[in-house]
Amino acid sequence: MLRYMWFLTIIIVSSCSGLLKYFDNYNIKINANTNLINDKNEVLPIEIKMPFFWMVRPWKEGKLVTIDGWGRYAEISFIGGKKARLNHLVDFPRVQQDGWGFITFPEAGLIVSNTGKMQHLAAIDDGKTKSHIPLLSWTYNKPDFILLDPDEGLAVYQYTYSDNSRLNNKLFIYNYKTDAMIYETPDTAVSSPQDNIVDMQFRIDENYIWSNISTHKEEGGWKYDTVFYDWKKGEIRRNELTEFLSQNNSYIFNNYIHLGRRYLFADVEKSEEENPYKLLKIDWDENYSNLQVTDMSYLFRDFYKKKYSVSDIIISFDGSWVTAKVTDYSDYNPYDDNNHFIKTRVFFHMDNNYLNGISMPVFSDNRETMESTNNDDGAFVLHPVYGMCYAQEWHSKGQIYLRLYKMDDVLTVINSGSQSVPFNYNNSKNYIYTREYSYRKELITGWAKVNPRISSF
């Protein structure tokens, strides 16, 4: 009996020793801040299993905003490195919502969304909620929501329609702190021309709104002038940056620009080239002049040749990080309604120590589809353990997860000097992207510090 117990003890001790060794290795792999990188130098995510949530948007104090299973605005906060907590911020609006209008304004504590023509708004810091329909009309499109003055609680609902000769707007300025509609665009016959042609996009400062003016319509669509619109005086301002964008008909989205760091990304159409769109990075000084315009093709030269597109750009709130999607359009068929494009996420570090202020691209391991992400754009968040991360809704095998990509891992790949190698395309040259290459070879000439008034593409 004693001999049997001794033999059993040896088995148990040996087994536990193996288990301890396994779990030690597992913990090292998960907890090391710079170890979630595969042999292709692609960064890997941390996956946190979650109760139902839909989309994530930036918030404040290292948190995210989402919509929970009851249709309420909710907050995601983090517990340590592998857990997250989902709590509703307000018992509102408790309805199914459309994804495209779900926007947060962390600096104002404001969340907005819509259900069809119904507009929802929650001013969390002020304890105010509102669901209303500023304009019930089948003529106008769903409105854009632009924050005008967070201190006074002023925002505008901008409704747009086209009469084939120009775009027209109807504006409703709303004070969400006092629940009062303080301005409505008069009928076209008596309104000022500016009200009807200025298409406001996002707030620059207390006076100006980044805006577009539709000048005329061509076969390829509307042509725009970019302007700064003084919404209080109804006046427009132009500068070197707006003139450059106007000449090249570049439509800038608010997630493509960081005003504090003075840079943006713009698509410029080049119909005579094999890949018709060229991605530019534009920097400027405090007067929106002395532009430095960089063609980003040198970062993606092989992919551009294969008709890949770089799009869906998101910039972190501090301007230090950028993420985008690289999409393969080489097999695109305009007559096939079942085109399913696979998109791969890529990250950049923004710092003046790099050539043109941007690092080489670092790819993630995932291949995004509409089904896996539920078409969620994701958001950057300052995690209490991992630092800056990119967060994203992710669906796999019937489960929903919050994925986190650590920017520390992106820095590790950058500092190693080797580029991620995605897509498994034929690569006979063993394509390695070193820092020496990015600084000294095949640099684009003629793009830096151009005069936007005479430049052409």
N, C-alpha and C positions, 0 to 999 in steps of 0.2 A: 504493500500500500504506500509506504514512504517513497519507494522507488518510482511508483506511478506518479505521485504528486510532484517529485523532483523533475520528472520528464515533462509534465504539464506546465510547470513553472518555466522551464527553459523555452517551451513553445510560446507561452504568453509573452515573456520578456523579449524574445526575438521578434515576435509580431509587432509589439508596441514600439520597439526600436525602429523597425521599418516604417511604421506609421508616423512616428515623430520626425523621422528624416524626410518623409514625403511632405508633411505639413510645414516643416521648416522651409523647404524649398518653395512650397506654394506661397507662403507668407512673404518671402523675399521677393518673389516675382510680382505679387500684387501690390505690395506696399512701397517698393522702391520707386522714387519719384521719376526716374529716367529710364525705366526698364520696359515700358510698354511700347516696344519697337520690334518689328519683325526683321527677318534677314534681307528684306528688300528695302530696308530703311523707311518703311511706312509706319506711321504712328497708329497704335491700337487704342481702343476706347476702354474705359471702365463702364460696366453696365450695372445699373441699379434697378432692380425690379420694383415696379410702382403700381399702385391702384390706378384706375382709369384717369387719364388726363389728356387734354388735347392742345397741342402746340405749347411752345414756351416763348416768352418775351422777356427782354431785360427789365430788371427792377432795381432796387437799391439795397445796400447793406449786404452784398453777397447773396442775393436771393433772386428768384425768377417768378414770373407771373404766368399762370396757365388758366385753363377752363376745366373745372372738375366734372364728375359724372352727373351732377345735378344742374349743370349749366351755370355755375357760379364762378365769379372771379376768385381764383385761389392762388396761394403762395407756396412755392417750393423752397424749403430751407434744408440745410445739410447738417447731418449728425456724423462727425468723424469723417472717415474717408470712403466708406462704402454704404452709407445709409442716407436717406432723404425723408423729409416729412412734408406731407401735403395738407395744408389747412386753408379753408376758404377765408378770404379777406372780408367778404360782405355777402349776405344772403341775396344775391342779385347777379344777373337778371333772371336766372332760373328758366331759361328758354334755350332752344337750339339756336346756335349762332352761325353766321357765315364766317369762314376763315379769313377772307381777304381783308376785312375791315378791323381785325383784332390788332390794336396798337396800344402801346404803353408810352407814357411820358414820365419817366422816373423823377425828373426834376420838379414836376408839379404834383406827383402822387396821383396821376390820372390814368384811367384805363377806359378805352372805348371799343365798341364792337357794334355789329348790326345784325338784325334778322330781317332780310328783305329790305323793305323801306323803313322799318323801325330802327331808330338809332338809340344805342344804349351808352350810358356814360356813368362812371363812378369816380368821384373825387375822394379818394380814400382819406387823405389828410384832412379834408373838410367835412367828412361824414355826409356827403351828398350823393344821391343817385337819381338818375333820370332816364326814362324811356319815352321817346316822342318821335313824331314824324314832322320835321320842319316843312317839308314840301311833299304833298301827295300828287304825283304826276307821272304819267307814262311817257312824257316827252323827254324829261331829263334823266340822265344816268344816276346811279347811286352816288351819293355825295362823297367828296373827300373831306376829311376832318383835319384842320390845321390849327395848331395852338398859336394864338397871337400874343397873349400876355398872361403868364401863369400867376403873377402877383395879383392882378385884378380879376383873374378867372375868366378871361375872354378867349373864345375860340370861334372858328368860322366853319359852317357847313357849306361846301362849294358844290353846287349842282351844275352839270355841263351837258350841253347838247350841240349837235352840228347841223347847220342848215345848208351844207355842201359848199358854202362860200367862205365860212369861217366858223370857228368854235365860239360858242356863247356860254356865259356863266350867269348863274343866279346865286347870290350870296345871302346867308343868314348868319349874323354875328350873335353869338349866344354867351351870356354870362352864367356860367355853371355854379358860381358861388351864390348868386342871388336868384337863380332860376328865372332869368328874364331874357327874352329875345329883344335885343336893343337896336338891331338894324336888319332891314331886308331890302335887297335890290329892287328899285321901282321897275315898272314895266319898261320894256326896251325903248319905247317911244320917248320916254322922258328921262331915261337914265344916262349917266355919263358914259362915253365910249370905253373908258378904262374898265368899268365894271364888267363889260361884256367880253373883253378880249384878253384880260390878264388871267392866266391859269396859275394860281398860287400852288406852291409845292410844300415848302417847309420854312420854319422860322429861322432867320439869321440872327436878329437881335430884337431889341424892344421896338424898333421902327420898321425894319425891312423884312420882307418875305422873299425867299428865292422863288422866282416865277418864270413862266414862259408866255410868250405872245405868239399866237398862231398867225403867221403872215400870209400864207397861201397854201393851196392844196395842189399836189402834183400826183402823178400816177402812182408813185410809191407811198403816198400818204402826206400828212401835214408837214409843213416846214415851220420851224420855230425860231424865235429870237429869245435868248436868255436875258433876263433883266432882274434887278433888285427893285421890288415894289414897296413903296412907302404906303402902307395900308391906311395910315391916319390921314395923309394928305392926298392920296390918290395919284402920286407921282412915281415915275420910274427913274432908275439910275443905271447907267451903263459904265463898265470899266474894261480893262484889258481882258480879264478872265471871261466876262460875259460876251465880249465881242468875238473872242476865239471860239467859244462854244456855239455862238450863233452862226458863224461862218461855216462851221462843220456840222450844223444841225444835230448837235449832241444833246440828248434829253437826259438830265441827271436826276437820279433817284436819291432820296435822302439817306439811304443806307450805303450809297457810293461815295460819300463825302465826309470828311472830318474837318470842320471849320477851325477848331482849336489848333490842330496840327498843320493846317493849311495845305491839304492835298485832297484830290479826288481821283476817281477812275471814270473814264468816259469811253464809250464805243463810238468809233468813227467808221462810216461806211466807205469801203473802197471797192466799188463794183468791178473795177478792171482786174482785180487780183483773184487768185484761185480761192482764197478765203476772204469773203467780202467784208468781214468786220475786223477792225483793228482796235485792240484795247490799249488805251493811253493812260498814263499816270501824269497828272498835272499838279505842279507845286506853284505857289505864289507868295508874295511878300505881304506885309500888313496893309498895303494899299491895293491888293488884288492886281498887282502888276509884276513885271520882271518874271514872267512865266518860265518855268522849266517843264518842257513837255517830253515825256519819255515813251517811246514805243515799247510795249511790253512783250513784243514778239520774241525778243532774244531769250526770254525765260521759257518760252514754249515753242521753240522753232520747229521741232519734230512734230508736235501736235497740230500746229497750224497747218502744216503741209498735208496732214491727214484729215483736215476739215473738222477739227475739234474746236469747241467754243468755250470760252471762259466767261461765266455769268454768275448771277445770284450772289453778288458780293455783299458781305457783311463786315463792318468795321467795329472793333471793340470800343467801348465808351471812352477809353483813354487814348485811342488812336494808335496803340502799339501793335495791334494784331489785326490781321485780315484773313477771312476765309472766303472761298469761292467754290463753284462747281465747274468741273471740266467735263463737257458732254461730247460724245462722239456722234456727229451728224453724217458720217461718211455713207451710211446706208439709208439715209432719209428718203422716203418716198412720199411726195406730196399727195398722192392719190390713195394712200393707205391710212385709214382711220385708226389702225391698231399699232401705230408706231410707238414703241416703248424704248425710250432712250435711257441708257445706264449712265449715271452721273457719278463722278468720283470727286470726293472733297479734297481740297488742297488748302494749305495754310502758308502765310507769309508773316515774317517779323518786320516791323517798320522801325528803322533806326538809321540815322544819318551816317553811321559807320559803314553801311552797305552802299554799294554802287546805286545811285539814284534813290537812295533812302529805302530800298526794299530788298529783302533777302531772296535767296533762291526759293522755289516752291518746294514744299514738303507735303507729300501725299498721305492720305489716310488709307487704311486697309479696306474700307467699305466701298461697296458699289450701290449707290442710292437709287431707289426706285420710288414711285409714288406710293406703292404699297408698303414699303419698309419704313418710310418716314411720315406717311400720311400727309405728304406735301408740306411738312413743317420746315420753316427756314432756320429754326434754332436761334440761339443767342449766346453771347459771351457772358460769363459770370465769374466773379472773384471768389473761388472756393476757399473755405477756411483752412483746409489742409493742403490742397494741391496748388493754390495760387490761381492764376488766370486759366480758365478752361472754356472750351466751346461745348455747349450743351445742346442736346437734340433728342426729340422724341424718336423712338425706334420700336418697330414691331417685328417679332420673330417667334415662330412656332406657337402662335396663339397668345403670346405674352406681350406686355408693353413694358418698355424699359426707358430710363433716362440715360442716355449715353453722354459720357464726359471725355473729351480729348484734352489732355494736359499740354499747355504750351511749353512747359519745361521739357517735355519730350521732343517737341518741335525744335527747340533750341539745341538739344543734344544732337539731332540729325544735322542741323545747320553747322554746328561746331565740328562735326566729324568730317565735313567737306564732301560728303557723298550725297547725290540726289536720289530721291525715291524713284523707283523704276516700276511704274504701273502698266496695266493694260495688256501685258504679255504679247506685245507686238514684236515682229522680227527685228532684232537689234544686234546686228553683226558687229557693231563697233563697241559693244559693252559700254553703253553710254554712261559716263561718270561725269558729274557736274561738280567741279572743284571751285573753291573760292578764287583761285588764280584764274580760272577760265572766266568767271563772271566779271572779273575786273579788267582783263587784258585782251580777250579775244572777241571778235565779231560784235563789237559795240556798235550801236546804231548812231550814225553821225547825222548832224543837221537837225536834231530834235531839241537839243538843250538851249534854253534861253532864246527861243525864237521870238520874233515880233509877230504877235497874233494878227496884226492888221494886214500883213503881207504874206503870211504863211499859207500854203496850200497843200493838199494831200492828193 
